[in-house]
Amino acid sequence: MYEPTQLRTFLAVAQTLSFTQAARRLGLRQSTVSQHVRRLEGATGRPLFVRDTHGVELTEDGEAMLGFARTILEAHERAATFFTGTRLRGRLRFGASEDFVTTRLPEILEAFRREHPEVDLELTVELSGTLQSRLEAGRLDLILAKRRGGGESDSEGASEGELVWQDVLVWIGAPRLRLDPDRPVPLIVYPPPGITRARALEALQAQGRSWRIACTSSSLSANVAAARAGLGVMAHTRGLVPPGLVELPARAGLPELGAVDFVLRKGRRRGATQDAADALASAILAGGDRLHRPR
């Protein structure tokens, strides 16, 4: 009833909320992506997306289809692996941004380890800029990291990569935090080469707003603790706002921070390592919508 090809296309659109980006990810024409979605909607008898001039959103039935699509595709992959007799082996060095500490990435990694027990998976959690550098140096085989959105280049040269999803950066802080417009903005930031740090400083400088560093840490949990304590504000991905913190309203007067992309990038190693990297990348793309939802 539900074709795997159409389900993969549906997941790509659901995760990127863009028919254009889904087509780019899948290597298809945009008209083909639209056709796959229409056929899947025809098979379900329900609309899965709401499309207008402002963008693409999932309907309630589309939200329900996310779980069904993942389950069907995972079963399809297990069956294919069983009957072809292919078993992945080797060492895979995977790096993930600090942003994913509080998401459901561990569930995806657990399922991957269960499906491929002979792959030695090594996980590195670091800032996106550091992960990009390690990948370029050949010290990682696959990374899941941030890059500047909207077609901007950044200091790490992270213009490549397969888009998992797009989001925007926002200012977040404790619910009762109030900023004094006559005093420097207290900032909670990652150390260089943090992308959110650079974007926050650039935006404030462009606005002519003074600022001071209230807390610096490479640990997401430390920065979140500082923000919950009311020490200051931090730039963060809207879809990954940690519990206990809220997006600051427009009346706070802080500048917009722009878009951010979350991408997968692969290293240059070949053979068994590349096969394992391809398999993990596919698993992350299939479950990409779970990466911007809290556990």
Backbone hydrogen bonds, N-H to C=O, Kabsch-Sander energy under -0.5 kcal/mol:
donor,donor_aa,acceptor,acceptor_aa,energy
3,E,1,M,-0.6
7,L,3,E,-2.2
8,R,4,P,-2.5
9,T,5,T,-2.0
10,F,6,Q,-2.5
11,L,7,L,-2.5
12,A,8,R,-2.1
13,V,9,T,-2.2
14,A,10,F,-2.8
15,Q,11,L,-2.2
16,T,12,A,-1.9
17,L,13,V,-2.6
18,S,13,V,-0.5
22,A,18,S,-2.0
23,A,19,F,-2.1
24,R,20,T,-2.0
25,R,21,Q,-2.5
26,L,22,A,-2.4
27,G,23,A,-1.2
28,L,23,A,-2.2
33,V,29,R,-1.9
34,S,30,Q,-2.4
35,Q,31,S,-2.0
36,H,32,T,-2.5
37,V,33,V,-2.2
38,R,34,S,-2.5
39,R,35,Q,-2.4
40,L,36,H,-2.2
41,E,37,V,-2.8
42,G,38,R,-2.2
43,A,39,R,-2.1
44,T,40,L,-2.1
45,G,41,E,-2.0
46,R,41,E,-0.8
50,V,57,E,-3.2
51,R,49,F,-0.5
52,D,55,G,-2.1
55,G,52,D,-0.8
56,V,17,L,-0.6
57,E,50,V,-2.1
59,T,48,L,-1.9
63,E,59,T,-2.3
64,A,60,E,-1.9
65,M,61,D,-2.2
66,L,62,G,-1.2
67,G,63,E,-0.7
68,F,64,A,-1.3
69,A,65,M,-3.3
70,R,66,L,-2.1
71,T,67,G,-2.2
72,I,68,F,-2.6
73,L,69,A,-2.5
74,E,70,R,-2.6
75,A,71,T,-2.1
76,H,72,I,-2.3
77,E,73,L,-2.4
78,R,74,E,-2.3
79,A,75,A,-2.3
80,A,76,H,-2.2
81,T,77,E,-2.5
82,F,78,R,-2.4
83,F,79,A,-2.4
84,T,80,A,-1.8
85,G,81,T,-1.3
86,T,81,T,-0.6
90,G,118,E,-1.1
92,L,120,D,-2.8
94,F,92,L,-0.8
94,F,122,E,-3.1
95,G,142,L,-2.8
96,A,124,T,-2.9
97,S,144,L,-2.1
98,E,126,E,-1.1
100,F,97,S,-1.8
101,V,98,E,-1.9
102,T,99,D,-0.5
103,T,100,F,-1.2
104,R,290,R,-1.1
107,E,104,R,-0.7
108,I,104,R,-1.2
109,L,105,L,-2.4
110,E,106,P,-2.5
111,A,107,E,-2.1
112,F,108,I,-2.1
113,R,109,L,-2.5
114,R,110,E,-2.0
115,E,111,A,-2.1
116,H,112,F,-2.2
119,V,116,H,-1.7
120,D,90,G,-3.5
120,D,118,E,-0.6
121,L,119,V,-1.1
122,E,92,L,-2.9
122,E,120,D,-0.5
123,L,121,L,-0.5
124,T,94,F,-2.5
126,E,96,A,-1.6
126,E,124,T,-0.6
131,L,127,L,-2.3
132,Q,128,S,-2.5
133,S,129,G,-1.8
134,R,130,T,-2.3
135,L,131,L,-2.4
136,E,132,Q,-2.3
137,A,133,S,-1.8
138,G,135,L,-1.5
139,R,134,R,-2.9
140,L,134,R,-0.7
141,D,93,R,-2.8
142,L,93,R,-1.5
143,I,265,R,-2.5
144,L,95,G,-2.4
145,A,143,I,-0.5
145,A,263,V,-2.3
147,R,261,D,-2.1
149,G,259,A,-1.9
152,E,149,G,-1.1
157,G,154,D,-2.0
159,S,157,G,-2.0
162,E,264,L,-3.0
163,L,161,G,-0.6
164,V,262,F,-3.3
165,W,262,F,-1.3
167,D,260,V,-2.6
169,L,258,G,-2.9
170,V,236,H,-3.0
172,I,234,M,-2.6
173,G,246,V,-2.0
174,A,227,A,-0.6
177,L,174,A,-1.8
183,R,180,D,-2.0
185,V,210,S,-2.3
187,L,185,V,-0.6
187,L,212,R,-2.9
188,I,233,V,-2.7
189,V,187,L,-0.5
189,V,215,C,-2.5
194,G,191,P,-1.6
198,A,194,G,-2.1
199,R,195,I,-2.4
200,A,196,T,-2.4
201,L,197,R,-2.4
202,E,198,A,-2.4
203,A,199,R,-2.3
204,L,200,A,-2.2
205,Q,201,L,-2.4
206,A,202,E,-2.5
207,Q,203,A,-1.6
208,G,204,L,-0.9
209,R,204,L,-2.5
212,R,185,V,-2.6
214,A,187,L,-3.0
214,A,212,R,-0.7
215,C,187,L,-1.6
217,S,189,V,-1.8
220,L,218,S,-0.5
223,N,219,S,-2.1
224,V,220,L,-2.8
225,A,221,S,-2.2
226,A,222,A,-2.1
227,A,223,N,-2.3
228,R,224,V,-2.8
229,A,225,A,-1.6
230,G,227,A,-1.6
231,L,226,A,-2.2
233,V,186,P,-2.7
234,M,172,I,-2.1
236,H,170,V,-2.7
238,R,168,V,-2.6
240,L,237,T,-1.7
241,V,238,R,-1.0
245,L,242,P,-1.6
246,V,173,G,-2.6
248,L,171,W,-3.0
252,A,249,P,-1.9
253,G,250,A,-2.2
257,L,169,L,-0.7
260,V,167,D,-2.7
261,D,147,R,-2.8
262,F,165,W,-2.4
263,V,145,A,-2.8
263,V,261,D,-0.5
264,L,162,E,-2.3
265,R,143,I,-2.0
267,G,141,D,-3.0
273,T,270,R,-0.9
275,D,271,G,-2.1
276,A,272,A,-2.3
277,A,273,T,-2.5
278,D,274,Q,-2.6
279,A,275,D,-2.0
280,L,276,A,-2.4
281,A,277,A,-2.5
282,S,278,D,-2.2
283,A,279,A,-1.9
284,I,280,L,-2.4
285,L,281,A,-2.5
286,A,282,S,-2.4
287,G,283,A,-1.6
288,G,285,L,-1.1
290,R,287,G,-1.7
291,L,288,G,-1.4
292,H,289,D,-0.7
293,R,290,R,-1.0
295,R,102,T,-1.2
